[in-house]
Amino acid sequence: MQFGLLGPLEVTADGEPIALGGTKQRATLGYLLLRTNRVVAASELVQALWDSDDAPVTARKILHNAVWGLRSMLTSLPAPAAGSPPALVTRTPGYVLRVDPDHVDLAVFQRRVAEGRAALAADAPETAARLLREGLDLWRGPVLADLAESGFTWPEIEATRRTRLDALEDFFDAELACGRHHSVIGDLTMLVDTEPLRERACGQLMIALYRCGRQADALNVYDRARSALVENLGLEPGRGLQMLQRSILTHDAALSQEVGWPAVRRPAAPLTPAAPSPGPSPAPRGPAATRGPAGTPPPHPHT
């Protein structure tokens, strides 16, 4: 059996989809799958299923019915060939969903990306590209797309989406390091069009275009990125992107080397999405910090 979060929520057994019940039952399963093998308090589940002002007086009873339905569904699944079957267990102060991580696409994605990043750090870009591609190929659409469409806006959904974007940029680094700049231009262009504030992706597209002999197009990417940053955040591009623009203008020979963006790689961001604390979200992994108009280095919350 397989549990899918990277797209609409799904559970399959022998390749066949399993009925998951109504919206609250599906949402309960989705929330628990984001926290597999961890205890989730019943009060937390109630807050996840209803806005604080909308929870009915029967919320606990509805949750208990959803848990009962999920247990019935899980016990009806065929026993796995190896390992323990999934189980939804009561544990004070709530429940824990026990699932083999190999049967959850999000967990497999996280493992492949961690392996790919390790290969990239070890200067094995071919291996890194393969592992990262395997992880990215698990995505069938936006994470928990059906639940998001139903109005569930858990922080982990956005955190997992950003994790995918980080993994995409890691993949593009590996492809650039393998000399496959021609093959990534299309995908990089789409990413930059949809995420114009991600300086790392903009830099990768600039490098790919430059290596394809398209210096003017590479500089246009910088101009568009700068406009987006100034208009949306009131910030100039980071020092790394500014230096890349100057390198393209001067035809720096280092740009032809088979390295990604940035040339000096930093430690990878954690893969496990965690609920952010109240207040501004931490800046995702990206290029060097941007300086504000006054020259002081503010936080750089690029998305």
SEDOTOR-502888 format. One record per residue (C-alpha): residue in three letters; y negated, z negated, x. Coordinates in steps of 0.2 Angstrom, whole numbers, padded with zeros to 4 digits, always signed. Each point is the difference from the previous one (the first is absolute). Example, Ala and Ser with C-alpha at 12.3 -4.5 7.8 and 13.67 -1.06 7.14 Angstrom:
ALA+0022-0039+0062SER-0017+0003+0006
***
This chain:
MET+0000+0000+0000GLN-0018+0003+0005PHE-0016-0008-0005GLY-0015+0012+0001LEU-0019-0006+0001LEU-0007+0015+0010GLY-0004+0010-0016PRO+0004-0005-0018LEU+0011-0016-0001GLU+0018+0005+0000VAL+0018-0007+0002THR+0014+0012+0003ALA+0019-0003+0001ASP+0011+0014+0007GLY-0016+0011-0002GLU-0002-0003-0018PRO-0016-0009-0007ILE+0002-0017-0008ALA-0010-0005-0016LEU-0012-0013+0005GLY-0007-0006-0017GLY-0018-0002-0006THR-0016-0001+0010LYS+0000-0019+0003GLN+0018+0001+0006ARG-0003+0014+0011ALA-0016-0008+0007THR+0010-0016+0003LEU+0013+0010+0010GLY-0014+0009+0010TYR-0009-0016+0004LEU+0016-0009+0006LEU+0005+0016+0010LEU-0016-0002+0009ARG+0006-0017+0005THR+0019+0002+0002ASN+0009-0015+0007ARG-0015-0011-0003VAL-0003-0013-0013VAL-0013+0005-0013ALA-0007-0014-0011ALA+0001+0003-0018SER-0019-0003-0002GLU-0003+0014+0013LEU+0010+0012-0010VAL-0009-0005-0016GLN-0017+0004+0009ALA+0007+0016+0006LEU+0006+0006-0017TRP-0016-0005-0009ASP-0018-0001+0004SER-0005-0019+0000ASP-0010+0002-0017ASP+0013+0011-0008ALA+0016-0010+0002PRO+0008-0005-0017VAL+0006-0017-0004THR+0018+0008+0000ALA-0003+0006+0018ARG+0014-0011+0008LYS+0012+0005-0014ILE-0004+0019+0003LEU+0003-0003+0019HIS+0017-0009-0003ASN+0005+0014-0012ALA-0004+0013+0014VAL+0010-0010+0013TRP+0015-0001-0012GLY-0001+0019-0002LEU-0001+0003+0018ARG+0015-0011+0004SER+0010+0009-0013MET-0005+0017+0008LEU+0004-0006+0017THR+0017-0007-0005SER+0005+0016-0008LEU-0003+0010+0016PRO+0016+0005+0010ALA+0004-0011+0015PRO-0006+0007+0016ALA+0012+0006+0013ALA-0006-0013+0012GLY-0010-0015+0000SER-0005-0011-0015PRO-0006+0007-0017PRO-0018-0003-0005ALA-0004-0015-0010LEU-0015-0008-0008VAL+0002-0019+0003THR-0009-0015-0007ARG-0008-0010+0014THR-0014-0013-0003PRO-0013+0004-0004GLY+0005+0017-0005TYR+0012+0014+0005VAL+0006+0009+0015LEU+0006+0018-0001ARG+0014+0002+0013VAL+0002+0018+0006ASP+0007+0008+0016PRO-0016+0007+0008ASP+0010+0016+0004HIS+0000+0003-0019VAL-0019-0001-0002ASP-0010+0016+0005LEU-0015-0010+0005ALA+0010-0011+0012VAL+0008+0015+0008PHE-0017+0009+0001GLN-0007-0016+0009ARG+0015+0000+0012ARG-0002+0019+0004VAL-0018-0002+0003ALA+0002-0015+0012GLU+0013+0010+0010GLY-0011+0015+0000ARG-0015-0010+0007ALA+0011-0008+0013ALA+0006+0018+0006LEU-0018+0005+0000ALA-0005-0015+0011ALA+0014+0005+0011ASP-0006+0017+0003ALA+0014+0008-0010PRO-0010+0011-0013GLU+0014+0011-0005THR+0010-0016-0005ALA-0015-0007-0008ALA-0004+0015-0010ARG+0018+0001-0007LEU+0000-0019-0005LEU-0017+0001-0008ARG+0005+0016-0010GLU+0016-0009-0006GLY-0011-0014-0006LEU-0013+0010-0008ASP+0013+0012-0009LEU+0005-0015-0010TRP-0016+0000-0010ARG+0002+0009-0017GLY-0018-0003-0006PRO-0013-0014-0001VAL+0008-0017+0003LEU+0006-0008-0017ALA-0009+0015-0009ASP+0006-0004-0017LEU-0005-0018+0001ALA-0017+0004+0007GLU-0003+0013-0014SER+0004-0015-0012GLY-0014-0010+0007PHE+0008-0011+0013THR-0011-0001+0015TRP+0009-0012+0012PRO-0008-0001+0018GLU+0017+0005+0007ILE-0001+0017-0008GLU-0016+0004+0009ALA+0007-0008+0016THR+0015+0010+0000ARG-0010+0016-0003ARG-0010-0004+0015THR+0016-0003+0010ARG+0005+0018-0004LEU-0017+0007+0006ASP+0002-0010+0016ALA+0018+0007+0002LEU-0006+0018-0003GLU-0013-0002+0014ASP+0014-0007+0011PHE+0010+0016-0004PHE-0015+0011+0004ASP-0002-0009+0017ALA+0018+0004+0003GLU-0001+0018-0005LEU-0016+0003+0011ALA+0009-0008+0014CYS+0014+0012-0002GLY-0013+0015+0001ARG+0002+0004-0019HIS-0018+0001-0004HIS+0002+0016-0010SER+0013-0008-0012VAL-0011-0015-0004ILE-0016+0008-0005GLY+0004+0003-0018ASP+0006-0018-0003LEU-0014-0008+0010THR-0013+0010-0010MET+0007-0006-0016LEU+0000-0018+0006VAL-0018+0001+0006ASP-0006+0008-0016THR+0008-0014-0010GLU-0004-0014+0012PRO-0017+0005+0009LEU-0004-0017+0007ARG+0016-0001+0010GLU-0007+0004+0018ARG+0017+0000+0008ALA+0006+0015-0011CYS-0017+0008+0002GLY+0002-0001+0019GLN+0018+0007-0001LEU-0006+0015-0010MET-0014+0003+0012ILE+0013+0000+0015ALA+0012+0011-0009LEU-0014+0013-0005TYR-0007+0000+0018ARG+0017+0003+0008CYS+0002+0015-0012GLY-0016+0007+0007ARG-0010-0005-0015GLN-0014-0010+0008ALA-0013+0004-0014ASP+0012-0006-0013ALA+0004-0016+0010LEU-0019-0004+0001ASN-0002+0003-0019VAL+0013-0013-0003TYR-0011-0013+0010ASP-0015+0005-0010ARG+0009-0003-0016ALA+0007-0016+0006ARG-0017-0006+0005SER-0008+0005-0016ALA+0014-0010-0010LEU-0002-0015+0011VAL-0019-0001-0002GLU+0000+0004-0018ASN+0014-0012-0005LEU-0002-0014+0012GLY-0017+0002+0009LEU+0009+0001+0017GLU+0001+0012+0014PRO+0017+0006+0006GLY+0008-0011+0012ARG-0002+0002+0019GLY+0017+0008+0001LEU-0004+0014-0012GLN-0017+0003+0008MET+0008+0001+0017LEU+0013+0013-0007GLN-0014+0010-0006ARG-0009+0000+0017SER+0017+0005+0008ILE+0002+0015-0012LEU-0018+0005+0004THR+0003+0000+0019HIS+0018+0007-0001ASP+0007-0015+0008ALA+0017+0005+0008ALA+0008-0017-0005LEU+0000+0007-0018SER+0013+0012+0004GLN+0012-0013+0005GLU+0014-0004-0011VAL-0006-0017-0007GLY-0005-0005-0017TRP-0015-0010-0007PRO-0005-0011+0008ALA+0007+0003+0017VAL+0002-0018+0003ARG+0011-0007-0014ARG-0003-0018-0006PRO+0013-0012-0007ALA+0007+0006-0017ALA-0006-0009-0016PRO+0012-0010-0010LEU+0011+0010-0011THR+0004-0013-0013PRO-0014+0001-0013ALA-0007-0017-0004ALA-0012-0005-0014PRO-0017+0000+0007SER-0010-0016-0001PRO-0015+0000-0012GLY-0016+0008+0008PRO-0002+0016+0010SER+0016+0008+0005PRO+0004+0001+0019ALA-0003+0016+0009PRO+0015+0011+0001ARG+0006+0006+0017GLY-0012+0013+0007PRO-0011+0006+0014ALA-0012-0011+0009ALA-0012-0011-0010THR-0016+0009-0007ARG-0017-0006+0004GLY-0013-0002-0013PRO-0017+0007+0000ALA-0007-0015+0009GLY+0013+0001+0014THR+0010-0015-0005PRO+0019+0002-0003PRO+0003-0004-0018PRO+0018+0000-0009HIS+0006+0018-0002PRO+0009+0000-0017HIS+0005+0018+0000THR+0013+0005-0012
***
